[in-house]
């Protein structure tokens, strides 16, 4: 039976809320993975923001794919890339992600991402607004206005320009 999903709001959090994603290099790894997922027809990405210790994403998994495989590809690829970079460039920092699990020695993403289906346009727009306002929160203070925060889809919606070609407007 063909699996079909509604758009979803996903939050993935770095293990122990560590601020791994403060580095633009790690943000770029996430963006590259999102680009690959879209280019390979696994999902459409409507909106996102990459924060210092978490990622918010609004996407729709393509028909015929399972959430576990698409979400797993995103989290697994980025985790392996994080590990490879830290092992080479910052082994002390890598130790923050050491775990004692049967299936892995390191873990970068907390288990059980939060996923909420966007059953209607109102809810999707509410989540998209939340995503775009996230960098403006006083405890982050990453930007003065949403469209000026680079690691987000806000500019795509607000000024119609974005460096992220993989984005699809949620109304398309």
Buried (B, 14 or more C-beta within 10 A) or exposed (E): EEEEBEBBBBBBBBBEEBEBBEBEEBBEBBBBBBBBBBEEEBBBBBBBBBBBBBBBBBBBBBEEBEBEEBBEBBBBBBBEBBBEBBEEEEEEBBEBBEEEEEEEEBBBBBEEBEBBEBEEEEBBBEBBBBBBBBBBEEEEEBBEEBBBBBBBBBBBBBEEEBEBEBBBEBEE
